[in-house]
Amino acid sequence: MKKWFAEEFAFTITVTGFLQSEQTENYCRNGEEIGDRYCCTYGCPVNTDGYGICSKVMLLLYPLMDAVRSGGDLRNLGGDGKYSKTVVCPDGCVIFRLTAEPLGNPNFYQTIKS
C-alpha cells in the first residue's frame, strides 16, 4: 500500500459500554472491552494491537464517517456534537463512540482535477 493523499479527518472509535452484560465472553464475538480504541483516517479502524474493528459495526460507522468527510454535522443524525455520535453494534451488544478530528487538509473530491 502506498498512501498518497493526506486525509481531511482522523477518526477514533471507543468502546464505552455494553447493553446486556458486564463481560465479553459469550457476548461479543470480537471480544470488545470498555475502553478499547480504534483509529483511522480513511481505511478501516484498528486498535494498538493491530486488530480491526468488528465488520458489522463498520457498516454503521462508514456512512457516518463519510457524512463528516462531506461537510455534514453528526447532530443532524442524532449525534451529541458536530463530530461525535454514539452507536450500538448491529447485534445490540456493544456501545461505541465515534469522534472525528479535522486535520486541516483539503477534501479529496474537491482536489480532483477533471
ABEGO torsion letter per residue (X at the ends): XBBABBBABBBBBBBAEBAABABABGABAAGBBBGBBBBBBABBBBBAAGBBBBAAAAAAAAAAAAAAAAGBBAAAAGBABAABBBBBBAAGABBBBBBBBBAGBBBAAAABBX
